[in-house]
Amino acid sequence: MLEFAKIRARAAARKGGEEELKPLLGATPDNAAVAGLTDDRILSVMAERIFSAGFVWSVIDQKWPGFEEAFLGFEPKRLLFQPDDFWYGLASDKRIVRNPQKIKAVRENAGFVDRVSREHGGFGRFIAEWPADDQVGLMAWLAKSGSRLGGNTGQYFLRWIGWDTFVVSRDMAAALRDAGVAIGESPSSKKDLAAIQAQMNAWAAESGLPRAHISRILALSIGENHSPEKLREYMGE
């Protein structure tokens, strides 16, 4: 298996050195801090990632203040008290992207967030206490228990709330295969995900880096070599 230090060196060389690479890794995640997130912010991020899936992210970002208004600030308890007419009306609300299936997912996830919050003293607290070395297990739980939170949507949700998350993008998967991890081109099976988790845990122990940073370094070490400026623009920085 390729040493992670060599992968990082390759990524740095492609971006013009360590000083160019470091800003591309993003903020250092803090799993414990996720416990402090309120349920409305949890549901807001869930909804944002769901509506962004398969859509132009910048459009969703620009319209998000309208989403916040339309969905009553994403307060789960308040949404759960709304009648069916409220939800039917959102399908024609110009403040949001009018996708009935995704609107339905917000309604279902309001119940999901509220239920977990009541059982564990906060949805964020439950996520914060999940073992850092078992992201795959957390992803499976989100996909099974929530609505439209499987695949990359669940991964981006976890990353957006600040949990230390690797994202299995095309380039990240390619870098894993190049390093010697035996996974498919579009790894999604339990076997592939278990292999990815094991290797990410090994590299985290080897490098002392968060898994989110390891994930980004892998993606930056292979594939089309975008400039740091373009990547920072994509990251919204």
C-alpha positions in Angstrom: 0.0 0.0 0.0 1.3 3.4 -0.9 2.4 5.6 2.0 0.2 8.6 2.5 3.1 10.9 2.7 3.9 10.1 -0.9 0.3 10.8 -2.0 0.4 14.2 -0.2 3.7 15.1 -1.8 2.2 14.3 -5.2 -0.9 16.5 -4.5 1.3 19.3 -3.3 3.5 19.1 -6.4 0.4 19.3 -8.6 -0.8 22.4 -6.8 2.4 24.3 -6.6 3.6 23.3 -3.2 2.4 22.9 0.4 1.5 26.5 0.8 -1.0 26.2 -2.1 -2.3 22.8 -0.9 -3.1 23.7 2.7 -5.8 26.2 2.0 -7.6 23.7 -0.3 -8.1 21.2 2.6 -10.8 23.3 4.3 -11.3 23.9 8.0 -10.3 21.3 10.5 -13.5 19.3 11.4 -14.5 19.0 15.0 -16.9 16.1 15.7 -17.5 17.2 19.3 -18.7 20.7 18.1 -21.5 19.0 16.1 -23.2 18.4 19.4 -23.9 22.1 19.7 -25.9 22.4 16.4 -29.6 23.0 16.9 -32.1 20.8 15.2 -33.3 23.5 12.8 -29.7 24.0 11.5 -29.3 20.2 11.1 -32.5 20.0 9.1 -31.5 23.0 7.0 -28.2 21.4 6.0 -30.0 18.1 5.2 -32.4 20.0 3.0 -29.7 22.0 1.3 -27.7 18.9 0.4 -30.8 17.1 -0.8 -31.9 19.9 -3.1 -28.3 20.4 -4.3 -28.0 16.7 -5.4 -28.1 16.6 -9.2 -28.6 20.4 -9.4 -26.3 23.4 -9.8 -25.1 24.1 -6.2 -24.6 27.9 -6.8 -28.3 28.2 -7.8 -29.4 26.5 -4.5 -27.0 28.7 -2.6 -28.4 31.9 -4.1 -32.0 30.8 -3.4 -31.4 29.6 0.1 -32.8 32.6 2.0 -36.1 31.9 0.2 -35.9 28.2 1.3 -35.4 29.3 4.9 -38.5 31.5 4.7 -40.6 28.9 2.9 -39.7 26.1 5.2 -40.3 28.2 8.4 -36.6 28.3 9.4 -36.5 24.5 9.2 -37.7 24.2 12.8 -38.8 20.5 12.9 -41.5 20.8 15.5 -43.1 23.8 13.7 -43.0 21.9 10.3 -44.5 18.8 11.8 -47.6 20.9 12.9 -48.2 22.1 9.3 -51.2 20.6 7.5 -51.0 18.9 4.1 -52.1 22.1 2.3 -48.9 23.8 3.5 -46.7 21.1 1.9 -48.8 21.0 -1.3 -48.4 24.8 -1.5 -44.6 24.5 -1.5 -44.8 22.6 -4.8 -45.7 26.0 -6.5 -43.7 28.3 -4.2 -41.3 30.3 -6.4 -38.9 31.0 -3.5 -37.6 27.4 -3.7 -36.8 24.7 -6.3 -40.2 23.1 -6.8 -39.4 19.4 -6.6 -42.2 17.5 -4.9 -40.1 14.5 -4.0 -37.5 16.6 -2.3 -40.1 18.7 -0.6 -41.6 15.4 0.7 -38.1 14.4 2.0 -37.9 17.6 4.1 -41.2 16.7 5.7 -40.0 13.2 6.4 -36.7 14.4 7.7 -38.3 16.8 10.0 -39.9 13.8 11.8 -36.6 12.0 11.6 -34.6 14.8 13.2 -37.2 15.4 15.9 -37.5 11.8 16.8 -33.7 11.3 17.2 -33.4 14.6 19.0 -36.0 13.6 21.6 -34.4 10.2 22.1 -30.8 11.4 22.5 -31.0 15.0 23.7 -30.3 16.5 20.3 -29.7 15.2 16.8 -26.3 16.9 16.7 -25.3 15.2 20.0 -26.2 11.8 18.6 -24.0 12.4 15.5 -21.2 13.9 17.6 -21.0 10.7 19.7 -20.8 8.3 16.7 -17.3 6.7 16.5 -15.0 8.7 14.2 -13.6 5.5 12.7 -17.0 4.2 11.6 -18.3 6.7 9.0 -19.5 3.9 6.9 -21.8 2.8 9.7 -23.1 6.3 10.1 -23.7 6.6 6.4 -25.7 3.4 6.4 -27.8 4.6 9.4 -28.6 7.9 7.6 -29.6 6.1 4.4 -31.9 3.7 6.3 -33.4 6.1 8.8 -33.6 9.3 6.9 -35.1 10.3 3.5 -32.9 10.8 0.4 -29.7 10.7 2.6 -27.9 7.9 1.0 -24.8 7.9 -1.2 -22.9 11.2 -1.6 -25.8 13.2 -0.2 -25.3 11.7 3.2 -21.5 12.2 3.0 -21.9 15.9 2.1 -24.4 16.4 4.8 -21.9 15.1 7.4 -19.1 17.2 6.0 -21.3 20.4 5.8 -22.2 20.1 9.5 -18.6 19.7 10.5 -18.3 16.0 11.1 -14.9 14.6 10.0 -16.1 13.1 6.7 -14.4 11.6 3.7 -16.3 12.0 0.4 -16.0 9.2 -2.1 -15.7 11.3 -5.3 -14.5 9.9 -8.6 -11.0 11.3 -8.1 -10.8 10.2 -4.5 -11.8 6.6 -5.5 -9.3 6.7 -8.4 -6.5 7.7 -6.0 -7.5 4.9 -3.6 -7.2 2.4 -6.5 -3.9 3.9 -7.6 -2.6 3.4 -4.0 -3.6 -0.2 -4.0 -7.0 -0.3 -2.4 -9.1 -3.0 -4.2 -12.3 -1.2 -5.0 -14.5 -0.7 -8.0 -14.7 2.4 -10.2 -17.9 3.5 -8.5 -17.5 2.0 -5.0 -20.8 1.6 -3.2 -20.9 -2.0 -2.1 -20.5 -2.9 1.6 -17.2 -4.6 0.7 -15.8 -1.5 -1.1 -16.9 0.9 1.6 -15.4 -1.4 4.3 -12.1 -1.4 2.4 -12.2 2.4 2.1 -13.0 2.9 5.8 -10.1 0.6 6.8 -7.6 2.4 4.6 -8.8 5.9 5.7 -8.4 4.8 9.3 -4.9 3.5 8.6 -3.9 6.7 6.9 -5.4 8.8 9.7 -3.3 6.9 12.2 -0.2 7.3 10.0 -0.6 11.0 9.2 -2.4 12.4 12.1 -4.7 14.2 9.7 -8.5 14.4 9.8 -10.2 12.0 7.3 -11.8 15.0 5.6 -8.3 16.3 4.8 -7.0 12.9 3.7 -10.0 12.7 1.4 -9.3 16.0 -0.2 -5.6 15.3 -0.6 -6.4 12.0 -2.4 -8.8 13.8 -4.8 -6.2 16.5 -5.5 -3.5 14.0 -6.2 -4.9 12.6 -9.3 -7.2 13.3 -12.3 -7.6 16.7 -14.0 -5.3 19.2 -12.3 -7.5 22.3 -11.7 -5.7 25.4 -10.5 -5.8 26.4 -6.8 -7.7 29.5 -7.7 -10.5 27.6 -9.5 -10.7 25.1 -6.6 -11.0 27.9 -4.0 -13.8 29.4 -6.1 -15.6 26.1 -6.2 -15.2 25.8 -2.4 -16.7 29.2 -2.0 -13.6 30.9 -0.7 
